[in-house]
Every structure is written in C-alpha cells, then in structure tokens.
C-alpha cells in the first residue's frame, strides 16, 4: 500500500477487509496473539476440569447414565493443541500464520465438543444448549485482538460451515426428538432457532472484521507521517525496542541507519518549500521501493529518516544503503517552472547490534554519530563500523546496479 497515493479509508470495502495488516500493526497483533494464547490455555484447563469432575462423580455413582469420557478425551485434545500454540507463540514461531492456525483451532474445538455431545446421544444439548455454543463468540471476538480482518472472516466462515453441517447432520439422521416433543432440559429442535444461531455467528464475524478494519485505520493515522506515508518517530522507537528485545532473546543481529538529506535548508531556500517537499517525497518513496518488506522505515524528523534492517550484518547493511544512496542521487526531481531536473544527495550512518551496543539508545546514538561523521567527511556517503570504511561519491568504480536510473538526462544539483 502506498499511503501517499491512497489512504486506507479510500480503498474499497473488500480490499479493506482482505488486505494484510501493515508491519507495525502486525506487531501489535502478535502481542494480542500472546495474550490470547495464555487465556486460551486457562479456558481449556477449565473445560478439562468439568468433564474430569463429572467422570469422577460417575465413577462414584455407578447409576449415572452420562459417561463423560468422550468429552474428557475431546477436552484433552484441545488442551494439547492449546499447549502447542502457547509454546509456539512464546517462542515467536510461525508468526505469519499462527493467528490463522490458532483461531481455526478454537472454533474447531467448539465444534468438536458439540459433535461429541451428538455422538453421545445428546443432540438437543448440542443444538439448544447455552454452555458450549456461546464459546463460538469468544473465539470469533478474540480474532479482533490480532488486528487482521482476514482471520475474523475465515474463522467466522469455518464456524458457520461446521455448525451448519452439524445441524444438517442431526436433522438428516433424525437423531433429535421430533418438533413438539420437548426435551426436559433443552426443549425441541426447530430450524428457525438454528437459523437464528447461524445468523448470530455471521453477525459476530462481520462485527469483528469491521472493528478490526476501523481500529487499523485509526491506528495508522496515529503511527504514520501524513506527509511521506512512512512510520513516525514514536513508532520507530517502539519497533527498535522490540527488535533489541527479540535479538537479545534469540541471539539475532540487525542494523540501524540514520539518513539525512544533504544541504536541505539550502535546497529549500533555492527551490522553495514546494521543491523541498518534492525532495522529501522522493527520498521516502525511494526508501520504500529499495528496502525489503521486513525493514522498518520511518521519518525521524525534518529531513532525517531512520531504518531498522533485521537479520543483517553491518557489511551487508552498508552495501544495501550504498545502493540506496546512489539511487537517490541518480533520480531526477522535476520542479514546476524549471526546464531541467535537479537532484539531491544523502548521507547515512550505520550501526549494528550487538557490536555497536546492546540497547536501543546506544545503537541509535552510534548511527547518529556516524551520520555526523559522513557529513564531516564531505557528505554523499555511507559511514559504518571502522572495519567497513565509507566510500565517497567519487569512488563508485562503475558499480551502479541495474536498478539505478542511468538515462535520466543531465541533473542540476543545487550549489553546496
């Protein structure tokens, strides 16, 4: 998504519902997954305790006709699944699809318990009971905490399919008492009642998906720089703290870069604020286009930008940023009222975890210090750790990659 060209609110309803969450929102959604994993485990333990207590009671009172062993087995399977999801979530495994897997498991567990009741000869309890069926709504509403409307829709659709199939199977097998002959505890089977239950599931699904879409749009307004569409400084700092914590826990590596447009004030004075705005948008758009999907790109303030490059050593990070520097320098800026395009250059400072620090503040400070070194050394260069020396603009040695624009015509940079 290009936040400049099209805001989330302007997209069609279907695209808003089915689009994947943005990177910063995905992080918040995974935090919700951690919360859900713990709550799920607690609830399943309670569900296991209910049939376990009933099993003990039936063993004491041999005359009890209800055998809870099948329910106990179903709850035990659910407990095993909850433990696996909890362990995977705590270790940050399969982050891209664990939300789907755990949500589908939740509704399948509810459907499995209802199906077990039917097999045990208690179909009215499955279709009319008010103990197990409402757990569908807990599972569907919990998907809202993942900030992914696709999970809401898929989970609700599976709940509709499973419960609808269960009801149809009960009716086809004539396993229920015919309408008009009530069960002492759960009444009679009526298609109108089951239709209303299915409508409730559909309504809960649409409500959850709508809440997620609206929450994401509001959060985007508070996390994005409205002018460039990049993340803002506050979100960048949050992401950096998360990356530090994750890399400490998993023994990972990452790089941080500070980017500054050279002589931006002089550029503004020469070409006006409209020209400065175009330069800012150019650098922002080039950052988005050049960086990987996993990279964090933010406008840090004024003409400064900041990047987090996960799972990258400092040497590789400098290579990536050197390519970015050359792309920016070779990209023309067409200003209104000027026949010939102009260009800007950038300076970049790079720091790495853990070599340059083990806290967010230390790493960011190191990258900022190296940005200052790049400017002191003449600008238009990348400065990283001492073992990987910076390469000034006049030492490119013809290494421009294919992505660089080589036929943009003569560029007229402002005086420096």
N, C-alpha and C positions, 0 to 999 in steps of 0.2 A: 504493500500500500504506500502510495506517495501522499503524505499528509498535506503537502502544499497543493497538489493538483486536485485532491478530492478529500474532503473531510469524511469521517465515519458516518456522520448524520446524513450526508448527501447520497450515500450508496443505497441501492435497492434493499428492500426488506430481506429478501432471501440471502443476498451477499452479506448483510449484517449478521444474519443468524448463522450462516455456514462458514464464515471466514475464521481462520485460526487466530488465537489471541496474539497480540503483539508481545515482543520479548519481555518487556518489563511487567506486563500483565500476566504472562505465563509464569513468571517468578512468584507473583502473588498467589496465583492459582495453585502452584505446587505447595506453598505454605498451607493453603486450605486443605490440600491432599494429606499433608502431615496431620492436621487436626482431625480430619475425617477418619484416618487410619486408627488413631487412638480411640475415638468414640465408637467406631465400628467394633473394635476388639472388645470393648466394655459391654456393648449391647449383645454381642454374640455370646459372651460369657454368661450374661443374664438368661438368654434364651436357652443355653445348655443347662443352666441350673433348674429351669422349670420342668422339662421332661425328666431330668435326673431325680428331682424330688418326687415326681409322680411315679417313676419306676420303683423307687424305694417304698413308696406308700403302697403300690400294687403288690409288691413282694410281701409286705406285712399283712395286707388284707387280700387274701387269695381270691375272695369273691368279687373283686373289682374286675369288670369285663373290659376295661380300657387298657390296652397294652401300649405303653409309651416308648417301647424300644425302637420302633421305626423313627419316631420323632427325635429320639435321642441320637440316633445314627445320623439323621439329616442335620441336626444342630452341630454334631461333632464335625461333619464335613465342612459346615460353614465356619466353625472355629479354626479348622486347619487352613482354609482359604484366607480368613482374616489375619491369621498369624503370618502367612506368606506375604500378603500385601503389606502388612505392617513392617516386616523386616526389609522388604524391597524399598519401601518408601523411606525408611530411616537411613538406608544406605544410598539413596538417590539413584536407584537403578531404574532403567526404562522410563525416564521422565517424560518422554514424548507420548507414550501410550498408556501409562499406568492408570491415568484418570479414567480412560475408557474401560480398561480391564476391571478395575475395582467397582465402577458404577454398574457394569453389566453383571458382575458377580453379586452385587447387593440385590438387584431385582430378581435374579435367578434363584437366589437363596430363598426369598419370599415365596416365589412361585413353587419352588421345590417343597417347601413346608406345606403349602396348600395342597399340592398334589399328593403328598404323603397322607394328609387327612382323608383325601378321597379314597386312596388305596386301602386305608384302614377302615373304610365303611362309614365315614362321617362327612359326606358331601355337603350337607347343609352348613356344617361348621366352616367349610371352605368357602362357600358362596355367600353366606349371610353373617358369618362371624365378624366381630369387631375388635379382635385381638391381633390377628396376623395381617389382615388386608391393609390396615392403615400404615403398616411399615413401608408399603409401596411409596406413600407420600414422603416419608422420611428419606427414602433412598433418592427420590426424584428431587426433592428440595435441596438435599445435600450436594447435588451436582452444581448448584449455583455457586458454591464456595470455590469451585475450580475455575471460574471465570471463562468457561468455554461453552458457548451455546450449543455447539455440536454434540457435546457429551449429554446435555439436557435432552436434546431431541432424540438421540439414539437410545438413551436409557428409557425415556418415556415410550418410544415406539416398541422396544422389546417388552416392556411391562404390558402394554396393550396387547401385543401378539401372544404373550404367554398366558395372561389371564383370560383373554378371549378364547384361546384354544382350550384352556381348562374348562371353561363354562360350556363350550360347544361339545366337548367330550362327555361331560357329565350329562348333558341333555340327550345326546345320541345314545349313550349307554343306558339311559333310563335308570341311572343309579340314584336318583333322588325320588322322594315320595311325590306323587303327582300333586299338582296345584290343588289346593283345597283341603289337603290332609296335612295339617301343620305338624312340625316337629316341636316337642315340648320346649326346647331351648332356643331354636334358631328359625322358627317359622317355616314358610314354604318357599319353594323356588319359583321365581317369576322372572321372565325375560325383561320386563320393564325395570325391575330392580337391578339386574345385571347390566342393562344398557346404561343406567344412571351411574353405576360404578365405573364402567368404561369411560363414560363422559368425564367423570371426575379425574381419572388418570390423565386423559387428554388435556383437560384444563390445567392441571398441575404442571404438565410438561410445557405447555405454551407459556404459562405464567413464569416458570423458572427461566426459560430461554429468553423471554422478554426482559426480565430483571437483569440477567447477565449482560445482554446487549446494552441496556441503558447504563448499567454500572461501568462497563468498559468504556463507553463513550464519555461519561463524566470523568473517569479516571484519566483518560487520555488528555482531556482538557487541562488537567492539573499536572500531568507529567511531561507534556510536550512543549517545546518552544514554539509558539504560534507563528513566528516569523520564518523559521527554517524547517519546522517539522521534526527536528531532532529532539532527543531527550533533553530535559533541562538539568541544571546543575545538581539540584537536590536528589533527583532520581539517580544520576550518575554516582553520586557519593554513596547512596544506598546499595547500588549494584557493586560498587567497588568493595564495600564492606562484606557483601555476600561472597564475592569471588575470593577474597582473602580467607574467609572462614572455610569455604569449600576446599581451597588449595591447601590450607593447613591440615584439614581433616584427611584429605585423600592424597596428600603428597604431590599436588599438581603444580603447574607453573603457568604464569601468564605475564603479559607485558602491558604497560600503561604508557600512553603517549599524550603529550600536550602539543597542540598545533596552534600556530599564530600567523595571521596574515601580515606579511612584511609591509611596513610603512603605510598602514591602513589609514591613519589620520591624514597623511599627505595625499593618498588616493582620494579620500573623501573631499579634501579641500580642492583638489584638481578637477574632479569629475562630478562633484555634488553628492548629496546623500542618495539620490537615485542610483548613481553609479556604485556607491558603496554597498547599497542594498543588493545590487546585482552580483557584486563580488562575493558577498556573504552567501547568497543563494547558490552560487556556482560551487564554492568550496563545500557547502553542505551536501549538495546533490552529488558531487564527485565522491565525497566520503561514503555516502550510501551506496553508490554504484560500485566502488572499488573494494570496500570491506566485505568480509564474509557475513553470512546471516547470523552467526553466533557472536560476532563482535558487537560491543556496546559503543555507540557513537552519540556524543552529546555536544550541545553548545554550552560551553562553560561560562561564557560571559563576554560581551562585546565582540571582538574579532577572534576570540580564543575558542578552540574546540578541544575535546578530550575523548580518548578512546581507551577501551579495555579489549585486549586481544587474548582470549582464553587459549590455554594449551599451546602457547607459542614461546619459544626461546627468544632471547634478545636479538640474536643474529638474524633469525628469520623475520622478526618484527621489523627490524631496520630495512631489510630487503623489501617488505611489503610497503613500508612507509616511504621508502625512496621512490618506488614506482608511483605511489600516490602523489608525491611531491612533483614528479616530472609530468604527470597527467595534468595537474593544476596549472603548472607553468605553460603547458602547451595548449591549453584550452582558451579560445578567444572569448572575450566579453564584448558583445555588440551593444554599444551605448546609443541611445536616441540622439540624433543630431550629429553623429560622428561617422564619417565615411569608412574609417579604418578601425578595426577592433583593437582593444587593449588587453592586457593580461595582468595577473598578479602572481606573486611567488609566496611561498610559505616557509616557515622554519618549524622544526619538530624536535622535541626532546623525548627520549625513550628511557624507561626504567623497567626492571624486571623483578618479579617475585621468584625466589626469595633472595636473590643475590644483592639487590639494592634496598632491601628492607622487608620486614615481615608484618608491618602494619600499613593500613590504607594511607594514613597521613604521611608516613615516611616515604612510601613508594611515590605518592603524588608529588611530594616535595622534591624528590630526586628528579623526576621527569621535568618538573618546572625549572629546576636549576639547570638541567641540560638544555632546555629550551633557551634559557638566558645565554648559555654558552654558544648555542648556534647563532644567536643574534650578535653576540660579541665577535664571533668569528667571521662575520660578513653576511649573515642571513642566507636564505635559499639553500638550506641544507638540513640533514638529519644528524643529530648527535645522540649517541647511545653510550653504553659502557666503554671504558678505555680500550678493552681488547678488540672492539669493533669500531674503528675510527670513522668519523664522519667523512662523507665525500662531497666536496663543494660542487657548485653548479658547473664550473668549467672543467671538471674531470669526469664527464659522463661516459667517455670512451665508446660512444655509439651503442650503448646498451639499451636503448629505448625498446620496450616491448611492443607487441602488436596492438595492445590496447591504446597506446598513446596516439593522439591525433598528429599526423605528420604533414598534413597538407591543409593547414588552416589559414594559410596566407601570412603575410607579414604582420607581426604583432607589434604594438607600440606601447611598451610599458611606461608608466609614469616616471618622472625623474625621481632618483633615490638620493 
